[in-house]
Amino acid sequence: MTRSKAGVVRVPRLALVVGALIVAAGGAACSSASNSADSTLPGPLGPSSEVVNMVAADVPGLTSMQTAQGMGGLLGYAKVKMPPAQFSQVAGAFPGADALMTEGMRLGKPSEMTGLSSLRGTLKQAGISDEQYGQLVLSMSNVVSQKVNPETGQALAAAFK
């Protein structure tokens, strides 16, 4: 780096190129970090971020948004299948459960639950495989077992059989 008589700082071209590469690499790192499973969800899903990230950690290959959509679809299905008092306990284990179910509806969760096949078909359209579906159910059941009680966690898992 040199300074001209007029006080202008001159930076060698190589330093500019290296600096640009460092900035670009830092931007790419920030971009990939925002796509990771450990992120804050936007808008009304924000309160669900912590539990969604916990579940996402148990389901390899899903983004936080796919996990939120899957959880919303599963919660919507459980709401139809479980006794209201029991589902209320389940919903209490998931902060922002209503927002998650709304996200499940946005995903295209069948408005009329005709069975697990309709739910699973909708989840597949969101890029959630059968294996990931099973992992979602297991992880969500574990969350309920820890936050509510093991019996309610088992009841949630049973709703998907």
C-alpha positions, 0 to 999 in steps of 0.5 A: 500500500502506498500513498500518492502526493495527493494523499490517495491510498493505492492498494496493489491489485493482488491485495484487492483480489485477495480481499474480495475473495475473503469477503466472498468466502465469508458471505458464502459461509454466512449464507450456508449457515442460514440454511443449516438446521440450526436457525431462527424461523421467520415470522410467526414460526419464530417461537417454534425455532428451538424445538424445530431445531431439536427435531431437525437435528434428529432428521438428517437431510431436512432444512428447518423449514421442511422440519417445521412444515412436517411437524405442522402436518403431523400436529394437524393430523394428531389434532384430528386423531387424538382426544382433545385433552390429550392433544392439548398436552401434545400441543403444549410441548411445542411452542407456536404449535398453532403457527406450525399447523398453519405452516402445515396447511400452507404446505398443502396438508390435506384439509380433510384427513382421509388417513395417513396415506394422504398426510404422507403424500403431502409430506413427500411433496415437501421433500420428506421421505418415508424414512424422514417421516418416521424420524419426525414422528419418533423425535416429536414423540420424544419431545412430548415424552420429555416435556409432558410425560412418556404416556402422552409421547407414546399416544402421539406415536400411536396416532401415526400407526 
